[in-house]
Amino acid sequence: MTAKDKKEQHASYVADYDESASSSDDMFSSREERDEVKEVLKMSEKDTRRVQLWRLAATFALLLTAFAVTYTTYRFLKREETNNFETAFEQFSRTLGDAAIGQQQDLRDGIESYTDFISMHARGTNQTWPYIYIEGFEVYARDYLNQAHCEMTSFFPKVYPDLRDAYINWANEHVQSWIWESHMIQKGSFERLVDITGNKSYHPYIAKPIGPGQFVPDINRSDYYLPSWHLSPPPSSYGLVNWNMQSTGDYDATLPGIHKLKNETLCTRVRPYVGVPVAMTEEEHTALHSKLKDSNLQNPHSFCFHPIHRDATFTDSEIVGIVGFATAWDEALLDLLPDNVKGIHSVLRNDCNQSYTYNIQGGDAIFMGDGDFHEAEFDQYEVIVPLNLHTHADFPTTEGHCQYSMHIFPSTEFKTAYDSNTPEKFAIVVAVTFVVVALFFFMYDVFVQKRNTNLVLKAAQTSAIVTSLFPEHMRDRLAEEAEAAQKKKRNLRDFIKDEGDVNSGDRLRPVSKPLADLYLETTVLFADISGFTAWSSVREPSQVFTLLETLYQEFDDTARRRRVFKVETVGDCYVAVCGLPDPQKAHAILMARFARDCLSKMGTLTKALEITLGPDTGDLRLRVGMHSGPVTAGILRGERSRFQLFGDTMNVCGRIESSGMAGRIHCSKETADLLKQGGKEAWLEKRKTQVAAKGKGPLTTYWINVKGDRDVASLADASAEFDDDELGATRSYGKKILGLCDKTYRLIDWNVEMLLQILKQIVAQRAVAGLGKARLKRKSTFDDMASGQTPLEEVCEIIALPEFDDATAVMQQQDPDLVVIPDEVVSELHSLVSYIASMYNDNPFHNFDHASHVVMSVIKLMSRIVAPTNLNNQTSAALHDHTYGITSDPLTQFACAFSALIHDVDHVGVSNAQLVKEGVPIAKMYKGRSVAEQNSLELSWHLLMSDDYEQLRSLLLPTENEVSRFRKLVVNSVMATDIVDKDLKALRNGRWDKAFKKGDCINHVDKDPRDEVNRKATIVIEHIIQASDISHTMQHWHVYRKWNQNLFEELYVAYLNGRMEKNPADFWYKGEFGFFDFYIIPLTQKLKDCGVFGVSSDEYLNYAQKNREEWEAKGEEVVAEMIVACEAKYGTKESSLLKEAPLLYPRGGHSESTPTNVEKFADEVDV
């Protein structure tokens, strides 16, 4: 089994226990309950299936109706929204189309009016074509531009070749006057005219361009010329005057169309706009488009041309000139829609393969760019608006111009404005209505189902309880008997009559036949936990039940698997039988295997539980006895009926178990014979001595060593290998370097767990108080603590504990179980405890096992601190004061536990007096007083303050004040374990008298009212560790015997090594009386007088008195046994072997740091 598997196994044990502990039905196993539930369900299966079918049908109908109504509502409202969207788009698209057509109509009307004006003006002023000069031209042109919604216009008179020179001469004479006039009309100045006189830019000929800004005379025309003449706005230079429209070739196809159609306006393809900077500046052009958000020169512009007739009233008259207008297509898209209407796309297309897209945003038209950018998903809503207004039939087929149309589409933005969550809301309301109805239906069904389930479970639980108490056939007979009795009572009249006729003699007869049977072939097992009574005497009740429930639950599971019937548990004794109610031919073999499994589980579980239940848990062992024979099994009916076994087999089995050995299976000859018959003779080992059984005489018995599936010993020690991931490295290091055994590491784990629980309380309390996290500087702090003083000189009469904080008490303290200690802190704490454990010597008494026992006693006593019973309606402040602040300060509790852990570090098993006598270096260092205690404290403090535990210290002791208080608590606590030093004893007695002694002889008043409480707290803390250090004398007799023998053995070895003058065997029996009478019992009385330990002080006093009585009765016999055991193990003083052998324990210790500690009990006896 790998470490991971063992860890998972351990976790499963804990999880299984937690689950069973949280259940209210722990009296029977979950598997039995499941079996009974299946049986009850099987009986009601037909009705249950019918109910389930109707439930499914009703559920399906309800869901189908809910879906249909919800979907119909949603679709209807969604269609309404779509209709609103379509109607709105139709309305707005019609508005846009009408506006575009209107703009085109204005364009054509304005151009025709302009051409008619020029023609009429020429006739009215008797001017001859092409010599047309219009005074005030700019005034007229501006009006017609506004009418046509255009930006620029130019007049091109037709000049035939024979009139070319005459026209040039005429133009040279008039060009400056009309340009000056137009600039003055427009701006009132010539500021825009770059070349006022025209000397630089004017071309005195009809020109054609040959490059940017380069012109040459155009003299090769054979048909006619169309030189530009009047322009509006007026040009900024003379460069465009007399520019021949035909010279570029751009309009070669347009001019024939104009002459063909005679009176139609033709528009060219979209071209780059040339009005800037020729006719206007960029700022002036932007001003024309001020309503547009994105005005720029790239917006679509076209030039439209219309002929000028000699006779304006007759369209068939000669065409004598052409006018051209520059127009912007976005002019028709402005100020048409309300501001909240956004997202209509208008695509301008022509048959010259050009398209341009606008996004209509209320009154604005935003140019999106060249191309068609409408969203394809709205193609179905396209609205086409033709923009080619004409009267001539050949207009569509005439070449030389582009025919425009506007295509209007909605967009997602526009549609979203009509998408509301109304359909969803109504659908949700309808759905919620059905959900509420369904919820009531299902709640009703749930309650009915729950009621039925509870009935089934109750029936199953009742059946399971009965099954766990009685075999199946007994259960059936009980049920039949109850049913028969019920039928008898149905006739009320007969029942009453029968009652009236019953006489007293009838009442003495049983109402029915007893439920009992004889079983001839059975094997009975008694399994008792060895050491349980002593172990449980030092544990809390919850810990005792944790152990028993965990073990018995595993035993029950094993019994079920091995076909063994559990009869009962009596305290820590587990009783089981195999061979009833169903006969088992191999009942002895099955029971042997069951016993083997229980032994292995016992070893595994106790070691795993030692981490939570404390020292000595892993030492508990199962003592098993087995006997085969006939038994009478039946139910003793009464107030609490139980299934019982009777007969001599039970008596013999009890004798076999009580005469067995812990950790082994003991069986009778009858059971051994059955195992031999089953071919399992190899399992048996005959016991060398016979067992004396009461009423039976000497009995031949056997040990059973079951071989097969698993190795019991390996399983018993399996839990020792559990490794926590975060502590695995520390444990591995400890095993290799520190040389610690598995049992020690289980104790280390338990100590770490106890300290972690207190550390979590410290962190939780600080979180509420909002204390800072300042890191302390280790070196400076340590130097302050060790500035020329020994620990003994640091002992304080009063240690000030924190005062009660009202603000902190009002706040809800964080649950310590929710506090997460960082992994590195846990690792450091584990390492610290491991090193402390390694610093303990392998003494019989003063060892790490003893230190862990003291820690357990300290924690138990601190948990028993309570307020006096006369405090009614206790407040937090009152509880704080009456428990002297100890219960309110987890740091004090941590200091007490830590002091218990380190108080005997490096102890060598001899008294302080012997160390002083031997003159070891540390005796001189500490001036011959409390040598072992001071040595233990200094070594441990140095270790805690080392750099290896910086993270732990920063969490435990973040401030200098806390370091100082923690140091004082540890010093006083460890020094309190020296009960021999007369000065320390006098100091403690004086403080006790000041604090607790009543009478006229004591008249002490503290200057500070807090000093009285702190003095009592200091005394209580010292008495806690003093009582814990010798707690074995105030616990069960077997616990006292164990540690008393260890102490005797330690002193005996010291005597043999020449490190003790007297043989402890000479004074041990009488010395214990003095120890009880002059120290133990008075100490327990002081615990009671402190008034904070409740019933625990009475418990300690009662155990101390009982142990003294037991010692008085059995002490001499016990001492004799201990002497025999020690002489057998170590020899005698006169043994030549021992004289030549080295010291059993080192004299003088390890170099200068000699391992020492006080031998409290020996010193007291010596005194």
Secondary structure, 3 states (H helix, E strand, C coil): CCHHHHHHHHHHHHHHHHHHHHCCCCCCCHHHHHHHHHHHHHHCHHHHHHHHHHHHHHHHHHHHHHHHHHHHHHHHHHHHHHHHHHHHHHHHHHHHHHHHHHHHHHHHHHHHHHHHHHHHHHHHCCCCCCCCCCCCHHHHHHHHHHHHCCCEEEEEECECHHHHHHHHHHHHHHHHHHHHHHHHHHCCCCCCCCCCCCCCCCCCCCEEEEECCEEEECCCCCCCECECCCEECCCCCCCCCCEEHHHHCCCCCHHHHHHHHCCCCEECCCCCCCHHHHCCCHHHHHHHCCCCCCCCCCCCEEEEEEEEECCCCCCCCCEEEEEEEEEEHHHHHCCCCCCCCEEEEEEEEECCCEEEEEEEECCEEEEEEECCCCCHHHHHHCEEEECCCCCCCCCCCCCCCCCEEEEEECCHHHHHCCCCCHHHHHHHHHHHHHHHHHHHHHHHHHHHHHHHHHHHHHHHHHHHHHHHHCCHHHHHHHHHHHHHHHHHCCCHHHHHHHHHHCCHHHHCCCCCCCEEEEEEEEEEEEEEEECHHHHHHCCCHHHHHHHHHHHHHHHHHHHHHCCCEEEEEECCEEEEEECCCCCCCCHHHHHHHHHHHHHHHHHHHHHHHHHHHCCCHHHCEEEEEEEEEEEEEEEECCCCCEEEEECHHHHHHHHHHHCCCCCCEEEEHHHHHHHHHCCCHHHEEECCCCEEECCCEEECEEEECCCCCCCHHHHHCHHHHCCCHHHHHHHHHHHHHHCCCHHHHHHHHHHHHHHHHHHHHHHHHHHHHCCCCCCCCHHHHHHHHCCCCCHHHHCCCCCCCCCCCHHHHHCCCCCHHHCCCCHHHHHHHHHHHHHHHHCCCCCCCCCHHHHHHHHHHHHHHHHCCCCCCCCCCCCHHHHHHHCCCCCCCHHHHHHHHHHHHHCCCCCCCCCHHHHHHHCCHHHHHCCCCCHHHHHHHHHHHHHHCCHHHHHHHHHHCCCHHHHHHHHHHHHHHHHHCCCCCHHHHHHHHHHHHHHCCCCCCCCCCCCCHHHHHHHHHHHHHHHHHHHHHCHHHHCCHHHHHHHHHHHHHHHHHHHHCCCCCCCHHHHHHHHHHHHHHHHHHHHHHHHHHHCCCCHHHHHHHHHHHHHHHHHHHHHHHHHHHHHHHHHHHHCCCCCHHHHHCCCCCCCCCECCECCCCCCHHHHHHHC
